[in-house]
Amino acid sequence: MAKFLDRLFRPGSVAIIGASTDPKKVGGRPLHFLKKHGFTGDVWPVNPRANRIEGYRCFPDIESLPGAPDASVILVSPRNSIAAVKSLADKGCRAAIVLAGGFAETGDVGSSRQDALMGAAQDMRLLGPNTIGLLNVTDGVTLSASGALDAEGLRSGGVAVVSQSGGILGSLLSRAVARGVGLSHLAATGNEADIDVSDVMTFLADDPETKVVALYLETIRRPSDFRDAATLLANAGKRLVVYKVGQSDPGAHAAASHTGALAGEDQVFDGFFRQTGAIRVNRYDDLIDLPAGLSLSSPVSGNRLAILTHTGGAAGLVADVCGMSGFETPPPSPKTARKLGELLKDEGFNCDRNPVDLTLAGLDPEIVYQAIMTLSTSNEYDAILPVVGSSSVGRPYMVADPVIRAVATEVIPIVVYSSPHAPAIVARLNEANVPAFETPEACANLLKVLLPCKKIFESRSPVLISAEKACDLTGTLNEFEAKRVFAEFGINSVREVVVDNSAAAVEAATKIGERVAIKILSRLLPHKTDVGGVRLNVAPQDAASVCDDIAASVAAHGVYSKEGFLIQEQLSGGIEMILGYRNDPALGPAVMIGAGGILADLFEDIALCVLPASPNDICRMIASLKIMPLLNGYRGAKPVDLENLVETIARFMHMCESINERLIEAEINPLFLGPTGMPPLAIDGVLSFKK
């Protein structure tokens, strides 16, 4: 695949099928853009009604081409695209772009047409259909009909943009040009009948010009290939920034378990991106701002931030926003304050404060430069954030020039915040390799991502246990049966015993302990608490009457169980979690961990991993939870046994993968976590198989 994408992005010859003589029309744009942006290879327009277009010799049909083109852009109708693809494949062309819509995105008829298109392609690779094309900005290759290419100022750089939407690709291109962001490659994958985002990511992993990949996603068609491509990018030292559109209604997936209601499609994507090392952004602007900043910045070694300003209000704003991202603004040391004071001898200048306000110095670029250098060489800060104030709009050199000058020699990350709307200043700084933004949030987001990753806890390699019997079960199990299956895979459960009737409850409860939990046992009641099917802290002598009360309560809700009662050890003093499984329609099987028990619905503090998952994936999943401080021992409480928790989750995942497509639901809620040395215990469970 890589060599075919290389022909697409770096072709020596390009055929334009259906080229128009009018450069303002869609059919005329690719040829016009190739000439405008300096493509030096062979260009072969195909149009039976023209002799020359844009100075290029025109050919009446594909068969008349002087050879097999490295790449082709097909601009004809959907029906004619199929014939063109076949002719190109017969000619020996190895890769083509089909711009036309009217394929799988339109329904069943379009899907059949797309199947015919792929059949006609034979072994020729296709980008699209329903795409706006691709650009190689580095080498001046513009195989696209995007009107955004009419804009002036397109410049090469380290950011590649991949989008499943052609319109969004044009939007991101125009935004990048306006902000002075340098681009390496852009591609719209459209319907992804053949080449998809994973293929382009794989190509970009080997591209020497690309430093960061910005990805606009509607879905992921091949999750396994996406993982592999993301790994290649990471191994090449390249960051992946993703904006995923499409929020689902978690209620649509609700089923018997809590997992179905809590783990909506979007949360599964969150977990998947965390596993693949992708940075997911929630603001559309960040899909350009963050990659642009990452392509220009070195890592931030710590959270000490120096803010340099001519406007106190804007400095306070950006300090506040960065503070919420974990950055501190410590005052300069006496030595550094003294050096700053020597720059500004004006009465009233407070040189021992951060932000460092240079207002009294007037609009003097040399003072701005010397202040930046003083802060940089002090070794007291990990990043510097100069602020462009309103007074700089008419005098853009005041902050821009000294920052550009400082960045040329200093290693410390320098990020600029432009408080007024000053696009010319922002563009000028980005063009000079200085990350500059018009919102404090963009500055904070970049600095946060530049921080070193927090070290997560490590765990031993889990010991997994296989259980063949579980794979033969069918239907929905009751709680006791579910926990017996969990036990086969090495997952521990609370001490418990089943009694057929209330008369046997007292003796069973006495053997369990001084206080017990009593539950109705029924396949029909996954949520027993809701109908009065659970009683806690029951004294053994009261067990029989409590069983009768429970039976009456559930009967009032129309449930008459003949499966008996579950007498269970009463646990206290630990932390309750939820561990569940769902089969996501887009990404496949996934496992969820989160705050459990009756708090599962209230807090919705969950994290997910798409299977298969490594022990490191499990550790990161746990570490991302809001309740992580509780697990570590909050305010003197005993920490839970995280190693045993990782092992239990790994065994639960192994169970889900072993049962595979026959598994409908699996959940442990609550999963009781005790202090170090105590394994997690399943207190309740749901397990359902296809019949």
C-alpha positions in Angstrom: 0.0 0.0 0.0 2.8 2.5 0.9 4.2 2.6 -2.6 0.8 3.2 -4.2 0.2 6.1 -1.8 3.6 7.4 -2.6 2.5 7.5 -6.3 -0.6 9.4 -5.2 1.2 11.9 -3.1 4.4 12.1 -5.2 3.4 11.2 -8.8 5.7 11.8 -11.7 2.7 11.9 -14.1 -1.0 12.8 -13.5 -4.0 12.1 -15.7 -7.1 14.4 -15.3 -10.1 12.5 -16.5 -12.9 14.8 -17.5 -10.8 18.0 -17.3 -12.7 21.2 -18.0 -11.4 24.2 -20.0 -13.0 26.5 -17.3 -10.7 26.8 -14.3 -13.6 28.1 -12.2 -15.6 24.8 -12.6 -14.9 21.7 -10.4 -13.6 19.9 -13.5 -11.1 22.6 -14.3 -9.7 23.2 -10.8 -7.3 20.3 -10.4 -5.5 21.2 -13.6 -5.4 24.8 -12.7 -4.1 24.2 -9.2 -1.4 21.8 -10.5 -0.1 24.6 -12.7 -0.6 27.3 -10.1 1.4 25.5 -7.4 4.2 24.5 -9.6 3.8 20.8 -10.3 6.8 19.7 -12.4 5.7 16.3 -13.6 3.7 15.2 -16.7 0.1 16.4 -16.8 -2.3 14.6 -19.2 -5.8 16.1 -19.4 -8.5 13.9 -20.9 -11.3 15.7 -22.8 -12.5 14.7 -26.2 -13.7 18.2 -27.0 -10.4 20.1 -26.4 -7.0 20.1 -27.9 -5.2 22.0 -25.1 -6.1 23.1 -21.6 -4.0 25.5 -19.5 -1.2 25.0 -22.0 -1.2 21.2 -21.7 -1.9 18.8 -24.6 -5.3 17.2 -24.2 -6.2 13.6 -25.0 -9.5 12.3 -26.3 -9.7 9.2 -24.1 -7.8 7.2 -21.6 -6.6 4.7 -24.2 -4.8 7.6 -26.0 -2.6 8.5 -23.0 1.1 8.2 -23.7 1.6 5.8 -20.8 0.2 4.6 -17.5 -0.1 7.6 -15.2 1.2 7.3 -11.7 -2.0 8.9 -10.4 -5.3 9.9 -11.9 -8.0 12.3 -10.9 -11.5 11.3 -12.1 -13.9 14.2 -12.5 -16.8 12.6 -14.4 -20.2 11.4 -13.2 -20.7 8.4 -10.9 -21.8 6.1 -13.8 -18.9 7.3 -16.1 -16.5 7.0 -13.2 -16.9 3.2 -13.2 -15.9 3.0 -16.9 -13.0 5.4 -16.4 -11.7 3.3 -13.4 -11.8 0.2 -15.5 -9.9 1.9 -18.4 -7.3 3.2 -16.1 -6.8 -0.1 -14.4 -6.5 -1.8 -17.9 -3.9 0.9 -18.8 -1.8 0.0 -15.8 -2.5 3.0 -13.6 -1.8 2.1 -10.0 -3.8 4.7 -8.1 -6.7 7.0 -8.7 -8.9 9.6 -7.0 -12.7 9.5 -7.6 -14.3 12.8 -6.7 -17.9 12.1 -7.7 -20.5 11.4 -5.0 -23.6 9.2 -5.5 -22.1 6.1 -4.1 -22.5 4.3 -0.8 -23.3 7.6 1.0 -26.6 7.7 -0.8 -28.1 4.3 0.1 -28.5 0.8 -1.4 -28.4 1.9 -5.0 -25.2 3.9 -4.4 -23.7 1.0 -2.5 -24.2 -1.3 -5.4 -22.6 1.4 -7.7 -19.6 1.5 -5.2 -19.2 -2.3 -5.4 -19.1 -2.0 -9.2 -16.5 0.7 -8.9 -14.3 -1.4 -6.8 -14.7 -4.4 -9.1 -13.6 -2.2 -12.0 -10.5 -1.1 -10.2 -9.1 -4.6 -10.1 -5.8 -4.1 -8.2 -5.6 -0.3 -8.7 -6.0 1.6 -5.4 -8.7 4.2 -5.0 -9.1 7.3 -2.9 -12.8 8.1 -2.5 -15.3 8.1 -4.0 -17.0 11.2 -2.7 -13.8 13.0 -1.9 -12.3 16.4 -2.6 -8.9 14.9 -3.2 -5.4 15.3 -1.7 -2.5 17.8 -1.6 1.2 17.4 -1.1 2.2 20.9 -0.1 5.8 20.0 0.3 6.2 19.1 -3.4 3.5 21.2 -4.9 1.2 18.4 -5.8 -2.5 19.5 -5.7 -4.8 16.7 -6.8 -7.9 18.4 -5.5 -10.9 20.5 -6.6 -11.2 22.3 -3.2 -12.0 26.0 -3.7 -9.9 26.7 -0.6 -6.8 26.3 -2.9 -7.7 29.7 -4.4 -6.5 31.3 -1.3 -3.0 32.8 -1.3 -0.4 32.0 1.3 -0.4 28.2 1.3 3.0 27.3 2.8 4.7 24.0 3.6 5.4 22.9 7.2 5.0 20.0 9.6 1.3 19.5 10.0 -0.6 16.9 7.9 -4.4 17.0 7.8 -6.6 13.9 7.1 -10.3 14.2 6.9 -13.2 11.8 6.1 -15.1 14.9 4.9 -14.0 16.9 1.9 -15.8 20.0 3.0 -14.0 19.9 6.4 -10.7 19.4 4.7 -11.3 22.7 2.8 -12.3 24.4 6.0 -9.2 23.3 7.8 -7.0 24.2 4.9 -8.4 27.8 4.8 -8.0 28.2 8.6 -4.4 27.0 8.4 -3.5 29.4 5.6 -5.2 32.3 7.5 -3.1 31.5 10.6 0.2 31.0 8.9 0.3 27.3 9.7 2.7 25.3 7.6 1.2 22.1 6.1 2.9 19.0 4.7 0.0 16.9 3.2 -3.8 16.9 3.2 -6.2 14.2 2.2 -9.9 13.7 2.2 -10.7 9.9 2.3 -14.5 10.2 1.5 -16.3 6.9 1.4 -13.1 5.0 2.0 -14.1 2.2 -0.4 -10.4 1.3 -0.5 -7.9 3.8 1.0 -8.9 4.9 4.5 -7.5 7.1 7.2 -5.3 4.3 8.5 -3.6 3.9 5.2 -2.8 7.6 5.0 -1.6 7.6 8.6 0.7 4.8 7.7 2.1 6.7 4.7 2.6 9.8 6.9 4.5 7.9 9.5 7.4 7.6 7.0 7.1 11.1 5.6 10.1 13.1 6.7 8.3 16.5 6.6 5.3 15.5 8.7 5.6 16.1 12.5 2.0 16.1 13.6 -1.1 14.5 12.0 -4.5 16.2 12.5 -7.4 13.8 11.9 -11.1 14.6 11.4 -13.1 11.5 12.0 -16.7 10.5 11.5 -16.1 6.8 12.2 -13.3 4.2 12.2 -13.9 1.4 9.7 -10.9 -0.7 10.5 -10.0 -0.3 14.2 -7.1 -2.9 14.1 -5.5 -1.1 11.2 -6.0 2.3 12.9 -4.2 1.0 16.0 -1.3 -0.3 13.9 -1.0 3.1 12.0 -1.2 5.0 15.3 1.6 2.9 16.6 3.8 3.6 13.6 3.2 7.3 14.1 4.1 7.1 17.8 7.2 5.1 17.0 8.3 7.7 14.5 7.9 10.4 17.2 4.8 12.0 15.6 1.8 13.2 17.5 -1.8 12.3 16.4 -4.5 14.9 17.2 -8.1 13.7 16.6 -11.5 15.5 16.4 -14.2 12.9 16.4 -17.7 14.0 15.4 -20.9 12.3 16.3 -22.3 12.0 19.8 -24.6 9.1 20.5 -27.4 8.7 22.9 -26.1 6.3 25.6 -29.7 5.4 26.4 -30.0 3.8 23.0 -27.6 1.1 24.1 -29.1 0.5 27.5 -29.8 -3.1 28.3 -30.0 -5.3 31.4 -26.6 -4.2 32.7 -25.5 -0.7 33.8 -22.7 -1.0 31.3 -25.0 -0.6 28.3 -26.4 2.6 29.7 -23.1 4.2 30.8 -20.7 3.2 28.0 -22.1 5.1 25.1 -20.4 5.1 21.7 -18.5 8.3 22.4 -17.0 7.0 25.6 -15.7 3.9 23.8 -13.9 6.1 21.3 -12.4 8.1 24.2 -10.9 4.8 25.5 -9.8 3.7 22.1 -8.0 7.0 21.5 -6.3 6.8 24.9 -5.0 3.3 24.0 -3.7 4.4 20.6 -1.9 7.5 22.1 -4.1 9.9 20.1 -4.9 13.3 21.6 -8.6 13.9 21.3 -9.8 17.5 21.1 -13.3 18.8 21.8 -13.0 22.2 20.1 -12.9 22.3 16.3 -10.3 25.2 16.4 -8.0 22.9 18.3 -7.7 20.6 15.4 -5.5 23.2 13.7 -4.2 25.2 16.7 -2.9 22.2 18.7 -1.1 20.4 15.8 0.4 23.7 14.7 1.7 24.4 18.2 3.0 20.8 18.6 4.8 21.0 15.2 6.7 24.1 16.4 7.3 23.4 20.1 9.7 21.4 22.2 8.5 19.6 25.4 7.8 21.5 28.5 9.9 20.1 31.4 7.6 21.4 34.2 4.6 23.6 35.1 6.4 26.9 36.0 5.1 29.5 33.6 6.3 33.1 33.1 3.8 35.5 31.6 5.1 38.7 30.0 2.6 41.4 29.1 1.7 45.0 28.3 -1.9 44.5 29.4 -2.8 43.3 32.9 -6.3 42.1 32.1 -5.2 39.7 29.3 -2.4 38.4 31.4 -4.7 37.7 34.3 -7.0 35.8 32.0 -4.4 33.6 30.4 -2.8 33.0 33.9 -6.2 31.8 35.2 -6.9 29.5 32.2 -3.4 28.0 32.4 -3.7 27.6 36.1 -6.8 25.5 35.5 -4.5 23.3 33.4 -2.1 22.8 36.2 0.4 25.6 35.6 1.8 27.9 38.2 3.1 31.4 37.9 5.7 31.8 40.6 7.3 35.2 41.1 10.9 35.8 39.9 13.7 35.2 42.4 15.3 38.3 43.9 18.2 37.9 41.4 15.9 37.7 38.4 13.7 40.6 39.8 16.8 42.7 40.1 17.8 42.1 36.4 14.2 42.9 35.3 14.4 46.1 37.4 17.5 47.2 35.6 15.6 47.0 32.4 12.7 49.1 33.7 13.8 51.9 36.0 10.4 53.6 35.9 8.9 54.4 39.3 6.1 52.0 40.1 7.3 49.0 38.1 6.9 45.8 40.2 9.7 43.5 39.0 9.0 40.8 41.6 5.6 39.8 40.2 4.4 37.2 37.6 2.9 38.2 35.2 5.7 40.6 34.5 3.9 43.8 33.3 6.0 45.9 31.0 3.3 48.6 30.5 5.5 51.4 32.0 8.3 50.6 29.6 6.3 51.8 26.6 6.4 50.1 23.3 10.1 49.2 23.2 10.9 45.9 21.4 14.4 45.8 22.9 13.1 45.8 26.4 10.6 43.0 25.5 13.5 41.0 24.1 15.8 41.5 27.1 12.9 40.6 29.4 12.3 37.4 27.6 16.0 36.6 27.7 16.2 37.3 31.4 13.3 35.0 32.1 14.7 32.3 29.8 18.2 32.3 31.2 17.0 32.4 34.8 16.3 28.6 34.9 13.3 29.5 37.0 10.6 28.8 34.4 9.7 26.0 32.1 7.8 28.1 29.5 7.3 31.7 28.6 4.0 33.2 27.5 4.3 36.7 26.0 0.9 38.5 25.6 0.1 40.7 22.6 -1.9 43.6 23.8 -4.2 46.0 21.9 -1.4 48.6 21.6 0.5 46.1 19.4 -2.1 46.0 16.7 -0.8 49.2 15.1 2.8 48.3 16.0 3.0 44.5 15.4 6.8 44.6 15.6 6.7 45.5 19.3 6.1 41.9 20.5 6.5 39.8 17.3 10.0 40.9 16.5 11.5 40.3 19.9 9.8 36.9 20.3 11.0 35.8 16.9 14.5 36.9 17.8 14.4 35.0 21.1 13.0 31.8 19.6 16.0 31.7 17.3 18.4 31.0 20.1 16.4 29.8 23.2 15.3 26.2 23.9 12.6 27.0 26.4 9.1 26.8 24.8 7.7 30.3 24.0 3.9 30.5 23.3 2.3 33.8 22.3 -1.3 34.8 23.3 -2.8 37.6 21.1 -5.5 39.3 23.2 -6.9 41.5 20.5 -8.1 40.0 17.2 -4.9 40.4 15.3 -4.7 37.7 12.6 -1.8 39.3 10.8 0.4 39.1 14.0 -0.7 35.5 14.7 0.1 34.5 11.1 3.4 36.3 11.1 4.5 34.5 14.3 3.4 31.1 13.1 5.2 31.7 9.8 8.4 32.4 11.9 7.9 29.1 13.8 6.5 30.8 16.9 3.2 29.2 18.1 0.7 31.9 18.5 -3.0 31.8 19.4 -6.0 34.1 19.7 -7.5 32.3 22.7 -6.1 31.6 26.2 -7.6 28.1 26.0 -5.5 27.3 23.0 -2.3 28.4 24.8 -3.2 26.3 27.8 -4.1 23.2 25.8 -0.8 23.3 24.0 1.3 23.8 27.1 -0.6 21.0 28.9 0.0 18.5 26.0 3.7 19.6 25.9 4.1 18.5 29.6 5.7 15.1 30.2 3.1 12.4 30.6 2.3 11.6 34.2 3.8 8.3 35.2 1.1 5.8 35.7 1.4 2.9 38.2 2.8 -0.3 36.9 1.5 -3.8 37.4 2.9 -7.3 37.0 1.9 -9.4 34.0 -1.6 -10.9 34.9 -2.0 -14.6 35.2 -4.9 -15.6 33.0 -7.0 -18.7 33.4 -8.9 -20.5 30.6 -12.3 -22.1 31.1 -13.7 -24.2 28.3 -17.1 -25.0 30.0 -18.2 -21.3 30.0 -18.1 -21.3 26.2 -20.9 -23.8 26.0 -23.5 -21.8 28.1 -26.6 -20.2 26.6 -29.2 -17.7 27.7 -29.2 -15.4 30.7 -27.7 -16.6 34.0 -28.8 -15.6 37.5 -26.3 -13.9 39.8 -25.0 -17.0 41.4 -24.5 -18.8 38.1 -22.8 -15.8 36.7 -20.3 -15.6 39.5 -19.5 -19.3 39.1 -18.5 -18.5 35.5 -16.4 -15.6 36.8 -14.7 -18.0 39.2 -13.7 -20.3 36.4 -11.7 -17.5 34.9 -10.0 -16.7 38.2 -12.3 -13.8 39.4 -13.0 -14.0 43.1 -16.5 -13.6 44.6 -17.9 -12.8 48.0 -18.7 -15.7 50.3 -22.3 -16.7 49.6 -24.8 -19.6 49.6 -28.1 -20.3 47.8 -31.2 -21.4 49.8 -34.4 -22.6 48.1 -36.7 -21.0 50.6 -36.9 -18.7 53.7 -37.0 -21.6 56.1 -33.3 -22.5 55.3 -32.1 -18.9 55.5 -31.4 -18.6 59.2 -29.0 -21.6 59.3 -27.2 -20.4 56.2 -26.9 -16.8 57.4 -25.5 -18.0 60.8 -22.7 -19.8 59.0 -21.9 -16.8 56.9 -21.4 -14.2 59.7 -22.8 -11.7 62.2 -24.3 -9.6 59.4 -25.4 -10.7 55.9 -26.9 -9.4 52.7 -29.9 -11.2 51.3 -31.0 -11.1 47.7 -33.8 -12.6 45.6 -32.2 -14.9 43.0 -33.8 -14.4 39.6 -32.7 -14.3 35.9 -35.5 -11.7 35.4 -34.1 -9.1 37.9 -30.6 -7.8 37.0 -31.4 -4.6 39.0 -32.8 -6.2 42.2 -32.5 -3.0 44.4 -35.0 -1.1 42.3 -37.8 -3.5 43.3 -36.8 -4.2 46.9 -35.0 -7.4 46.1 -32.0 -6.7 48.3 -31.6 -6.2 52.0 -28.3 -5.3 53.7 -27.0 -5.7 57.3 -29.4 -8.4 58.2 -28.9 -10.3 61.5 -28.9 -14.1 61.0 -32.0 -14.6 63.2 -34.0 -12.2 61.0 -33.0 -13.9 57.7 -36.3 -15.9 57.3 -38.6 -13.0 57.7 -36.4 -10.8 55.5 -36.6 -13.4 52.7 -40.4 -13.4 53.0 -40.4 -9.6 52.9 -38.2 -9.6 49.8 -40.5 -12.1 48.0 -43.5 -10.0 48.8 -41.8 -6.9 47.5 -40.7 -8.3 44.2 -44.1 -10.0 43.7 -45.7 -6.6 44.0 -43.7 -5.7 40.9 -44.9 -8.9 39.0 -41.9 -11.1 39.6 -42.4 -14.5 41.2 -39.0 -16.2 41.4 -38.6 -19.9 42.1 -34.8 -19.7 42.1 -34.5 -19.1 45.8 -32.5 -16.5 47.8 -28.8 -15.6 48.0 -27.3 -15.3 51.4 -24.1 -13.2 51.2 -21.3 -12.0 53.4 -21.7 -8.4 54.3 -18.7 -6.3 53.3 -17.8 -2.8 54.4 -15.0 -0.3 54.4 -13.9 -0.7 50.8 -14.5 0.9 47.5 -17.2 -0.3 45.1 -16.6 -0.3 41.3 -18.3 -1.5 38.2 -16.6 -3.7 35.6 -18.6 -4.4 32.4 -18.5 -5.4 28.8 -20.2 -4.0 25.7 -19.9 -4.8 22.0 -19.6 -1.4 20.3 -21.0 -1.3 16.8 -18.0 0.7 15.5 -15.0 -0.5 17.5 -16.1 -3.9 18.6 -15.8 -5.5 22.1 -14.8 -3.1 24.9 -14.5 -3.3 28.7 -15.5 -0.6 31.1 -14.3 0.2 34.7 -15.7 2.9 36.9 -17.3 4.0 40.1 -19.8 1.3 41.0 -22.6 0.1 43.2 -25.6 2.5 43.4 -23.2 5.4 42.5 -22.6 4.1 39.0 -25.6 6.0 37.6 -25.0 9.1 39.7 -21.3 9.7 39.0 -20.9 8.2 35.6 -17.1 8.1 36.3 -16.0 5.5 33.7 -13.2 4.6 31.4 -13.0 2.0 28.7 -10.6 -0.2 26.7 -11.2 -1.7 23.3 -10.2 -5.4 23.2 -7.5 -6.6 22.9 -5.9 -4.5 25.7 -2.5 -4.7 27.3 -1.8 -4.4 31.0 -0.5 -0.9 30.3 -3.8 0.0 28.7 -5.6 -1.3 31.8 -3.4 0.8 34.1 -4.0 4.0 32.0 -7.8 3.2 32.0 -7.8 3.1 35.8 -5.5 6.1 36.2 -7.9 8.2 34.1 -10.8 7.8 36.6 -11.8 10.7 38.9 -11.9 8.3 41.8 -8.2 7.4 41.3 -7.2 9.5 44.5 -9.6 7.2 46.5 -7.9 4.1 45.1 -4.5 5.5 46.1 -5.7 6.2 49.6 -7.3 9.6 49.9 -6.7 11.6 53.2 -5.1 8.7 55.1 -7.4 5.9 53.9 -5.8 2.6 53.0 -5.0 2.3 49.3 -6.6 -0.6 47.4 -4.6 -3.4 45.8 -4.1 -1.9 42.3 -2.1 -4.9 41.1 -4.9 -7.3 42.0 -7.4 -4.9 40.4 -5.4 -4.9 37.1 -5.3 -8.8 37.2 -9.0 -9.0 37.8 -9.8 -6.7 34.9 -7.4 -8.7 32.7 -9.1 -11.9 33.6 -12.5 -10.3 32.9 -11.2 -9.2 29.5 -9.9 -12.7 28.9 -13.3 -14.2 29.7 -15.0 -11.8 27.2 -12.5 -12.6 24.5 -12.8 -16.4 25.1 -16.6 -16.3 24.9 -16.2 -14.0 21.9 -19.2 -13.3 19.7 -21.6 -15.5 21.8 -21.4 -13.0 24.7 -24.3 -10.5 24.9 -23.7 -8.9 28.4 -21.2 -9.3 31.2 -21.0 -7.1 34.3 -19.7 -7.1 37.9 -21.4 -4.4 39.9 -20.3 -3.9 42.5 -16.8 -5.1 42.4 -15.5 -4.7 46.0 -12.0 -3.4 46.5 -10.3 -3.9 49.8 -6.8 -3.0 51.1 -3.6 -4.3 49.7 -3.4 -8.1 49.8 -7.2 -8.5 49.4 -8.3 -9.5 45.9 -11.3 -7.7 44.3 -14.5 -9.5 45.0 -17.6 -9.8 42.8 -20.6 -8.9 44.9 -23.2 -9.0 42.0 -23.0 -10.1 38.4 -24.8 -10.2 35.1 -23.9 -12.7 32.3 -25.9 -13.4 29.2 -25.1 -15.5 26.2 -26.6 -15.9 22.7 -28.9 -19.0 22.5 
